[in-house]
Amino acid sequence: MTYVCADCGFLFYRAGEIENCPACEKSNIRSATEEEAQKLQELLEQENQICGERSKKPLWN
């Protein structure tokens, strides 16, 4: 399930219920809207592309 912290705006996935935000540790957590969940998915895909590009580069020149 995708959640968002109403205090700091952190978007994250968790299986099951969550009590505290992993970023700010406050308890003002709610289920993410469809748009927020899509935004998180887009950000994760961008990160995967960047990490994939980095892994293709040699570690030394």
PDB file with one MODEL, atoms N, CA, C and O in Angstrom:
MODEL        1
ATOM      1  N   MET A   1       0.836  -1.168   0.000  1.00  0.00           N
ATOM      2  CA  MET A   1       0.000   0.000   0.000  1.00  0.00           C
ATOM      3  C   MET A   1       0.891   1.245   0.000  1.00  0.00           C
ATOM      4  O   MET A   1       1.991   1.229   0.553  1.00  0.00           O
ATOM      5  N   THR A   2       0.421   2.293  -0.607  1.00  0.00           N
ATOM      6  CA  THR A   2       1.168   3.549  -0.683  1.00  0.00           C
ATOM      7  C   THR A   2       0.594   4.522   0.336  1.00  0.00           C
ATOM      8  O   THR A   2      -0.619   4.705   0.443  1.00  0.00           O
ATOM      9  N   TYR A   3       1.502   5.138   1.079  1.00  0.00           N
ATOM     10  CA  TYR A   3       1.118   6.088   2.113  1.00  0.00           C
ATOM     11  C   TYR A   3       1.799   7.423   1.869  1.00  0.00           C
ATOM     12  O   TYR A   3       2.777   7.512   1.127  1.00  0.00           O
ATOM     13  N   VAL A   4       1.266   8.462   2.508  1.00  0.00           N
ATOM     14  CA  VAL A   4       1.891   9.782   2.490  1.00  0.00           C
ATOM     15  C   VAL A   4       1.795  10.365   3.902  1.00  0.00           C
ATOM     16  O   VAL A   4       0.789  10.205   4.593  1.00  0.00           O
ATOM     17  N   CYS A   5       2.860  11.038   4.303  1.00  0.00           N
ATOM     18  CA  CYS A   5       2.855  11.727   5.590  1.00  0.00           C
ATOM     19  C   CYS A   5       2.254  13.113   5.371  1.00  0.00           C
ATOM     20  O   CYS A   5       2.745  13.882   4.545  1.00  0.00           O
ATOM     21  N   ALA A   6       1.212  13.425   6.096  1.00  0.00           N
ATOM     22  CA  ALA A   6       0.558  14.725   5.966  1.00  0.00           C
ATOM     23  C   ALA A   6       1.417  15.851   6.553  1.00  0.00           C
ATOM     24  O   ALA A   6       1.173  17.022   6.262  1.00  0.00           O
ATOM     25  N   ASP A   7       2.409  15.516   7.367  1.00  0.00           N
ATOM     26  CA  ASP A   7       3.281  16.537   7.953  1.00  0.00           C
ATOM     27  C   ASP A   7       4.439  16.914   7.027  1.00  0.00           C
ATOM     28  O   ASP A   7       4.658  18.094   6.754  1.00  0.00           O
ATOM     29  N   CYS A   8       5.183  15.904   6.541  1.00  0.00           N
ATOM     30  CA  CYS A   8       6.372  16.218   5.737  1.00  0.00           C
ATOM     31  C   CYS A   8       6.195  15.899   4.252  1.00  0.00           C
ATOM     32  O   CYS A   8       7.041  16.279   3.443  1.00  0.00           O
ATOM     33  N   GLY A   9       5.105  15.204   3.872  1.00  0.00           N
ATOM     34  CA  GLY A   9       4.845  14.910   2.473  1.00  0.00           C
ATOM     35  C   GLY A   9       5.565  13.695   1.923  1.00  0.00           C
ATOM     36  O   GLY A   9       5.499  13.435   0.722  1.00  0.00           O
ATOM     37  N   PHE A  10       6.251  12.944   2.774  1.00  0.00           N
ATOM     38  CA  PHE A  10       7.006  11.767   2.339  1.00  0.00           C
ATOM     39  C   PHE A  10       6.063  10.701   1.786  1.00  0.00           C
ATOM     40  O   PHE A  10       5.088  10.332   2.441  1.00  0.00           O
ATOM     41  N   LEU A  11       6.353  10.202   0.577  1.00  0.00           N
ATOM     42  CA  LEU A  11       5.583   9.130  -0.058  1.00  0.00           C
ATOM     43  C   LEU A  11       6.355   7.830   0.091  1.00  0.00           C
ATOM     44  O   LEU A  11       7.567   7.801  -0.119  1.00  0.00           O
ATOM     45  N   PHE A  12       5.660   6.743   0.454  1.00  0.00           N
ATOM     46  CA  PHE A  12       6.351   5.469   0.635  1.00  0.00           C
ATOM     47  C   PHE A  12       5.398   4.297   0.528  1.00  0.00           C
ATOM     48  O   PHE A  12       4.186   4.438   0.691  1.00  0.00           O
ATOM     49  N   TYR A  13       5.979   3.123   0.247  1.00  0.00           N
ATOM     50  CA  TYR A  13       5.245   1.864   0.205  1.00  0.00           C
ATOM     51  C   TYR A  13       5.454   1.125   1.509  1.00  0.00           C
ATOM     52  O   TYR A  13       6.534   1.186   2.097  1.00  0.00           O
ATOM     53  N   ARG A  14       4.427   0.426   1.964  1.00  0.00           N
ATOM     54  CA  ARG A  14       4.535  -0.486   3.101  1.00  0.00           C
ATOM     55  C   ARG A  14       3.476  -1.565   2.933  1.00  0.00           C
ATOM     56  O   ARG A  14       2.393  -1.309   2.407  1.00  0.00           O
ATOM     57  N   ALA A  15       3.793  -2.755   3.377  1.00  0.00           N
ATOM     58  CA  ALA A  15       2.804  -3.827   3.434  1.00  0.00           C
ATOM     59  C   ALA A  15       2.072  -3.683   4.762  1.00  0.00           C
ATOM     60  O   ALA A  15       2.702  -3.707   5.820  1.00  0.00           O
ATOM     61  N   GLY A  16       0.777  -3.536   4.721  1.00  0.00           N
ATOM     62  CA  GLY A  16      -0.002  -3.405   5.942  1.00  0.00           C
ATOM     63  C   GLY A  16      -0.012  -1.988   6.480  1.00  0.00           C
ATOM     64  O   GLY A  16       0.435  -1.043   5.830  1.00  0.00           O
ATOM     65  N   GLU A  17      -0.527  -1.877   7.667  1.00  0.00           N
ATOM     66  CA  GLU A  17      -0.673  -0.564   8.306  1.00  0.00           C
ATOM     67  C   GLU A  17       0.674  -0.039   8.814  1.00  0.00           C
ATOM     68  O   GLU A  17       1.595  -0.800   9.108  1.00  0.00           O
ATOM     69  N   ILE A  18       0.747   1.267   8.903  1.00  0.00           N
ATOM     70  CA  ILE A  18       1.949   1.943   9.394  1.00  0.00           C
ATOM     71  C   ILE A  18       1.518   2.952  10.453  1.00  0.00           C
ATOM     72  O   ILE A  18       0.463   3.574  10.331  1.00  0.00           O
ATOM     73  N   GLU A  19       2.327   3.110  11.480  1.00  0.00           N
ATOM     74  CA  GLU A  19       1.978   4.037  12.558  1.00  0.00           C
ATOM     75  C   GLU A  19       2.718   5.363  12.466  1.00  0.00           C
ATOM     76  O   GLU A  19       2.163   6.411  12.792  1.00  0.00           O
ATOM     77  N   ASN A  20       3.988   5.319  12.015  1.00  0.00           N
ATOM     78  CA  ASN A  20       4.813   6.520  11.979  1.00  0.00           C
ATOM     79  C   ASN A  20       5.477   6.673  10.620  1.00  0.00           C
ATOM     80  O   ASN A  20       5.764   5.691   9.934  1.00  0.00           O
ATOM     81  N   CYS A  21       5.713   7.914  10.248  1.00  0.00           N
ATOM     82  CA  CYS A  21       6.421   8.221   9.016  1.00  0.00           C
ATOM     83  C   CYS A  21       7.887   7.797   9.163  1.00  0.00           C
ATOM     84  O   CYS A  21       8.525   8.130  10.162  1.00  0.00           O
ATOM     85  N   PRO A  22       8.430   7.065   8.180  1.00  0.00           N
ATOM     86  CA  PRO A  22       9.841   6.681   8.269  1.00  0.00           C
ATOM     87  C   PRO A  22      10.798   7.864   8.107  1.00  0.00           C
ATOM     88  O   PRO A  22      11.974   7.750   8.451  1.00  0.00           O
ATOM     89  N   ALA A  23      10.320   8.990   7.593  1.00  0.00           N
ATOM     90  CA  ALA A  23      11.186  10.155   7.393  1.00  0.00           C
ATOM     91  C   ALA A  23      11.200  11.075   8.609  1.00  0.00           C
ATOM     92  O   ALA A  23      12.268  11.438   9.102  1.00  0.00           O
ATOM     93  N   CYS A  24      10.012  11.456   9.098  1.00  0.00           N
ATOM     94  CA  CYS A  24       9.957  12.426  10.196  1.00  0.00           C
ATOM     95  C   CYS A  24       9.464  11.816  11.511  1.00  0.00           C
ATOM     96  O   CYS A  24       9.498  12.468  12.555  1.00  0.00           O
ATOM     97  N   GLU A  25       9.008  10.570  11.454  1.00  0.00           N
ATOM     98  CA  GLU A  25       8.553   9.804  12.622  1.00  0.00           C
ATOM     99  C   GLU A  25       7.279  10.337  13.262  1.00  0.00           C
ATOM    100  O   GLU A  25       6.939   9.937  14.376  1.00  0.00           O
ATOM    101  N   LYS A  26       6.574  11.222  12.586  1.00  0.00           N
ATOM    102  CA  LYS A  26       5.281  11.686  13.096  1.00  0.00           C
ATOM    103  C   LYS A  26       4.206  10.687  12.701  1.00  0.00           C
ATOM    104  O   LYS A  26       4.424   9.857  11.818  1.00  0.00           O
ATOM    105  N   SER A  27       3.064  10.759  13.337  1.00  0.00           N
ATOM    106  CA  SER A  27       2.022   9.759  13.124  1.00  0.00           C
ATOM    107  C   SER A  27       0.864  10.234  12.250  1.00  0.00           C
ATOM    108  O   SER A  27      -0.185   9.592  12.220  1.00  0.00           O
ATOM    109  N   ASN A  28       1.034  11.336  11.545  1.00  0.00           N
ATOM    110  CA  ASN A  28      -0.022  11.870  10.695  1.00  0.00           C
ATOM    111  C   ASN A  28       0.070  11.250   9.298  1.00  0.00           C
ATOM    112  O   ASN A  28       0.375  11.934   8.321  1.00  0.00           O
ATOM    113  N   ILE A  29      -0.201   9.937   9.220  1.00  0.00           N
ATOM    114  CA  ILE A  29      -0.074   9.147   7.998  1.00  0.00           C
ATOM    115  C   ILE A  29      -1.459   8.878   7.428  1.00  0.00           C
ATOM    116  O   ILE A  29      -2.417   8.640   8.164  1.00  0.00           O
ATOM    117  N   ARG A  30      -1.544   8.920   6.096  1.00  0.00           N
ATOM    118  CA  ARG A  30      -2.802   8.563   5.443  1.00  0.00           C
ATOM    119  C   ARG A  30      -2.486   7.779   4.172  1.00  0.00           C
ATOM    120  O   ARG A  30      -1.352   7.783   3.695  1.00  0.00           O
ATOM    121  N   SER A  31      -3.494   7.111   3.634  1.00  0.00           N
ATOM    122  CA  SER A  31      -3.337   6.427   2.355  1.00  0.00           C
ATOM    123  C   SER A  31      -3.140   7.471   1.269  1.00  0.00           C
ATOM    124  O   SER A  31      -3.787   8.519   1.281  1.00  0.00           O
ATOM    125  N   ALA A  32      -2.253   7.186   0.339  1.00  0.00           N
ATOM    126  CA  ALA A  32      -1.993   8.107  -0.757  1.00  0.00           C
ATOM    127  C   ALA A  32      -3.154   8.092  -1.740  1.00  0.00           C
ATOM    128  O   ALA A  32      -3.830   7.078  -1.911  1.00  0.00           O
ATOM    129  N   THR A  33      -3.371   9.225  -2.377  1.00  0.00           N
ATOM    130  CA  THR A  33      -4.357   9.288  -3.450  1.00  0.00           C
ATOM    131  C   THR A  33      -3.779   8.570  -4.666  1.00  0.00           C
ATOM    132  O   THR A  33      -2.595   8.233  -4.689  1.00  0.00           O
ATOM    133  N   GLU A  34      -4.603   8.339  -5.658  1.00  0.00           N
ATOM    134  CA  GLU A  34      -4.140   7.696  -6.884  1.00  0.00           C
ATOM    135  C   GLU A  34      -3.044   8.530  -7.552  1.00  0.00           C
ATOM    136  O   GLU A  34      -2.070   7.980  -8.066  1.00  0.00           O
ATOM    137  N   GLU A  35      -3.203   9.839  -7.545  1.00  0.00           N
ATOM    138  CA  GLU A  35      -2.202  10.727  -8.152  1.00  0.00           C
ATOM    139  C   GLU A  35      -0.876  10.661  -7.385  1.00  0.00           C
ATOM    140  O   GLU A  35       0.191  10.634  -7.998  1.00  0.00           O
ATOM    141  N   GLU A  36      -0.940  10.634  -6.070  1.00  0.00           N
ATOM    142  CA  GLU A  36       0.287  10.541  -5.260  1.00  0.00           C
ATOM    143  C   GLU A  36       0.984   9.207  -5.484  1.00  0.00           C
ATOM    144  O   GLU A  36       2.210   9.153  -5.590  1.00  0.00           O
ATOM    145  N   ALA A  37       0.212   8.136  -5.556  1.00  0.00           N
ATOM    146  CA  ALA A  37       0.789   6.811  -5.798  1.00  0.00           C
ATOM    147  C   ALA A  37       1.462   6.768  -7.167  1.00  0.00           C
ATOM    148  O   ALA A  37       2.531   6.175  -7.311  1.00  0.00           O
ATOM    149  N   GLN A  38       0.852   7.385  -8.166  1.00  0.00           N
ATOM    150  CA  GLN A  38       1.442   7.449  -9.509  1.00  0.00           C
ATOM    151  C   GLN A  38       2.735   8.250  -9.492  1.00  0.00           C
ATOM    152  O   GLN A  38       3.702   7.873 -10.154  1.00  0.00           O
ATOM    153  N   LYS A  39       2.768   9.339  -8.750  1.00  0.00           N
ATOM    154  CA  LYS A  39       3.979  10.154  -8.632  1.00  0.00           C
ATOM    155  C   LYS A  39       5.118   9.344  -8.024  1.00  0.00           C
ATOM    156  O   LYS A  39       6.253   9.414  -8.496  1.00  0.00           O
ATOM    157  N   LEU A  40       4.820   8.574  -6.978  1.00  0.00           N
ATOM    158  CA  LEU A  40       5.840   7.735  -6.365  1.00  0.00           C
ATOM    159  C   LEU A  40       6.350   6.709  -7.369  1.00  0.00           C
ATOM    160  O   LEU A  40       7.556   6.476  -7.450  1.00  0.00           O
ATOM    161  N   GLN A  41       5.463   6.099  -8.127  1.00  0.00           N
ATOM    162  CA  GLN A  41       5.864   5.119  -9.136  1.00  0.00           C
ATOM    163  C   GLN A  41       6.787   5.755 -10.176  1.00  0.00           C
ATOM    164  O   GLN A  41       7.788   5.155 -10.569  1.00  0.00           O
ATOM    165  N   GLU A  42       6.455   6.958 -10.617  1.00  0.00           N
ATOM    166  CA  GLU A  42       7.299   7.666 -11.586  1.00  0.00           C
ATOM    167  C   GLU A  42       8.679   7.962 -11.011  1.00  0.00           C
ATOM    168  O   GLU A  42       9.688   7.796 -11.696  1.00  0.00           O
ATOM    169  N   LEU A  43       8.726   8.395  -9.771  1.00  0.00           N
ATOM    170  CA  LEU A  43      10.011   8.683  -9.126  1.00  0.00           C
ATOM    171  C   LEU A  43      10.862   7.427  -8.989  1.00  0.00           C
ATOM    172  O   LEU A  43      12.073   7.473  -9.206  1.00  0.00           O
ATOM    173  N   LEU A  44      10.247   6.317  -8.636  1.00  0.00           N
ATOM    174  CA  LEU A  44      10.976   5.056  -8.509  1.00  0.00           C
ATOM    175  C   LEU A  44      11.502   4.578  -9.859  1.00  0.00           C
ATOM    176  O   LEU A  44      12.611   4.050  -9.941  1.00  0.00           O
ATOM    177  N   GLU A  45      10.722   4.758 -10.907  1.00  0.00           N
ATOM    178  CA  GLU A  45      11.173   4.383 -12.249  1.00  0.00           C
ATOM    179  C   GLU A  45      12.355   5.240 -12.683  1.00  0.00           C
ATOM    180  O   GLU A  45      13.301   4.728 -13.282  1.00  0.00           O
ATOM    181  N   GLN A  46      12.312   6.540 -12.389  1.00  0.00           N
ATOM    182  CA  GLN A  46      13.434   7.428 -12.705  1.00  0.00           C
ATOM    183  C   GLN A  46      14.690   6.980 -11.962  1.00  0.00           C
ATOM    184  O   GLN A  46      15.779   6.947 -12.535  1.00  0.00           O
ATOM    185  N   GLU A  47      14.535   6.640 -10.699  1.00  0.00           N
ATOM    186  CA  GLU A  47      15.680   6.195  -9.903  1.00  0.00           C
ATOM    187  C   GLU A  47      16.268   4.914 -10.476  1.00  0.00           C
ATOM    188  O   GLU A  47      17.489   4.769 -10.548  1.00  0.00           O
ATOM    189  N   ASN A  48      15.410   3.984 -10.884  1.00  0.00           N
ATOM    190  CA  ASN A  48      15.883   2.734 -11.465  1.00  0.00           C
ATOM    191  C   ASN A  48      16.642   2.988 -12.760  1.00  0.00           C
ATOM    192  O   ASN A  48      17.642   2.319 -13.021  1.00  0.00           O
ATOM    193  N   GLN A  49      16.197   3.929 -13.572  1.00  0.00           N
ATOM    194  CA  GLN A  49      16.893   4.265 -14.808  1.00  0.00           C
ATOM    195  C   GLN A  49      18.267   4.845 -14.500  1.00  0.00           C
ATOM    196  O   GLN A  49      19.253   4.479 -15.140  1.00  0.00           O
ATOM    197  N   ILE A  50      18.337   5.737 -13.536  1.00  0.00           N
ATOM    198  CA  ILE A  50      19.610   6.359 -13.160  1.00  0.00           C
ATOM    199  C   ILE A  50      20.567   5.309 -12.608  1.00  0.00           C
ATOM    200  O   ILE A  50      21.743   5.293 -12.971  1.00  0.00           O
ATOM    201  N   CYS A  51      20.081   4.444 -11.744  1.00  0.00           N
ATOM    202  CA  CYS A  51      20.934   3.401 -11.169  1.00  0.00           C
ATOM    203  C   CYS A  51      21.406   2.428 -12.242  1.00  0.00           C
ATOM    204  O   CYS A  51      22.540   1.951 -12.193  1.00  0.00           O
ATOM    205  N   GLY A  52      20.555   2.135 -13.195  1.00  0.00           N
ATOM    206  CA  GLY A  52      20.938   1.256 -14.293  1.00  0.00           C
ATOM    207  C   GLY A  52      22.032   1.859 -15.139  1.00  0.00           C
ATOM    208  O   GLY A  52      22.947   1.155 -15.564  1.00  0.00           O
ATOM    209  N   GLU A  53      21.952   3.159 -15.392  1.00  0.00           N
ATOM    210  CA  GLU A  53      22.979   3.847 -16.166  1.00  0.00           C
ATOM    211  C   GLU A  53      24.293   3.873 -15.407  1.00  0.00           C
ATOM    212  O   GLU A  53      25.354   3.714 -16.010  1.00  0.00           O
ATOM    213  N   ARG A  54      24.245   4.068 -14.123  1.00  0.00           N
ATOM    214  CA  ARG A  54      25.476   4.113 -13.316  1.00  0.00           C
ATOM    215  C   ARG A  54      26.164   2.752 -13.299  1.00  0.00           C
ATOM    216  O   ARG A  54      27.392   2.675 -13.313  1.00  0.00           O
ATOM    217  N   SER A  55      25.375   1.679 -13.270  1.00  0.00           N
ATOM    218  CA  SER A  55      25.979   0.350 -13.192  1.00  0.00           C
ATOM    219  C   SER A  55      26.669  -0.034 -14.495  1.00  0.00           C
ATOM    220  O   SER A  55      27.482  -0.959 -14.503  1.00  0.00           O
ATOM    221  N   LYS A  56      26.366   0.653 -15.601  1.00  0.00           N
ATOM    222  CA  LYS A  56      26.999   0.361 -16.890  1.00  0.00           C
ATOM    223  C   LYS A  56      28.340   1.063 -17.025  1.00  0.00           C
ATOM    224  O   LYS A  56      29.153   0.690 -17.871  1.00  0.00           O
ATOM    225  N   LYS A  57      28.581   2.082 -16.196  1.00  0.00           N
ATOM    226  CA  LYS A  57      29.833   2.832 -16.279  1.00  0.00           C
ATOM    227  C   LYS A  57      30.936   2.076 -15.552  1.00  0.00           C
ATOM    228  O   LYS A  57      30.680   1.451 -14.523  1.00  0.00           O
ATOM    229  N   PRO A  58      32.168   2.124 -16.075  1.00  0.00           N
ATOM    230  CA  PRO A  58      33.270   1.459 -15.371  1.00  0.00           C
ATOM    231  C   PRO A  58      33.563   2.154 -14.039  1.00  0.00           C
ATOM    232  O   PRO A  58      33.325   3.352 -13.886  1.00  0.00           O
ATOM    233  N   LEU A  59      34.070   1.405 -13.102  1.00  0.00           N
ATOM    234  CA  LEU A  59      34.399   1.958 -11.797  1.00  0.00           C
ATOM    235  C   LEU A  59      35.672   2.785 -11.816  1.00  0.00           C
ATOM    236  O   LEU A  59      35.912   3.579 -10.906  1.00  0.00           O
ATOM    237  N   TRP A  60      36.493   2.606 -12.851  1.00  0.00           N
ATOM    238  CA  TRP A  60      37.715   3.382 -12.974  1.00  0.00           C
ATOM    239  C   TRP A  60      37.923   3.712 -14.452  1.00  0.00           C
ATOM    240  O   TRP A  60      37.330   3.083 -15.328  1.00  0.00           O
ATOM    241  N   ASN A  61      38.757   4.688 -14.712  1.00  0.00           N
ATOM    242  CA  ASN A  61      39.048   5.099 -16.108  1.00  0.00           C
ATOM    243  C   ASN A  61      40.371   4.578 -16.561  1.00  0.00           C
ATOM    244  O   ASN A  61      40.774   4.824 -17.698  1.00  0.00           O
TER     245      ASN A  61
ENDMDL
END
